[in-house]
Amino acid sequence: MSATIRIEAMTGPALHAYIPALARLRIEVFREFPYLYDGDQAYEARYLQRYIEAPGGVIVLAFAGDEVVGAATGLPLLQADPAFQRPFAARDYDPATVFYHGESVLLAPYRGRGIGLRFFTEREAHARRLADFNWAAFCAVERAPDHSRRPPAYRPLDAFWTKRGYVPHPALSTRFRWKDIDETGESEKTMRFWLKPLREQA
């Protein structure tokens, strides 16, 4: 990874200063396939407050100089939106034992430098320091292989996630609403969960 990139895991009120930059970053990156998210600055600012105010929440920032070029969020699943908690409770996973990785976003010029790996390792280390969690989990949107906006060169991140020790769980999914860039209103999308044990299971 380039020496010009600085990675810092931050918690609490110090993150308030970065909300405008983080909101802009999320809107820019999530416009890309597969999320195609037509974001709103005010909504993003409210959404990010959850990670700042939640006990155990963390945001890992990537800086190029003073510019925020990437970020990854995480918090205990019990502090996340109920839509992300329900699939675990329904499948006999105790939500209290799961640390939820919210999202990772990184500007295109900085990809391929190992920053995505650091995003995962920093959040997992944070969860282990809290010492309350058996699992790390995240979810990813599912899009049809023949989706009209799928770029010809698009490569899903499944291999990267698998190499990090995460396994997709087809029985664990949820539905979440947002507005795509070519939609007139919000629609539901399927989100599939991936899990990794944070400590040896009995």
PyMOL commands that set and color helices and strands:
alter all, ss='L'
color gray80, all
select helices_A, chain A and resi 12-30+41-53+77-79+82-90+95-97+108-110+115-130+158-163
alter helices_A, ss='H'
color red, helices_A
select strands_A, chain A and resi 5-10+58-64+67-76+98-106+135-141+167-178+187-197
alter strands_A, ss='S'
color yellow, strands_A
deselect
rebuild
show_as cartoon
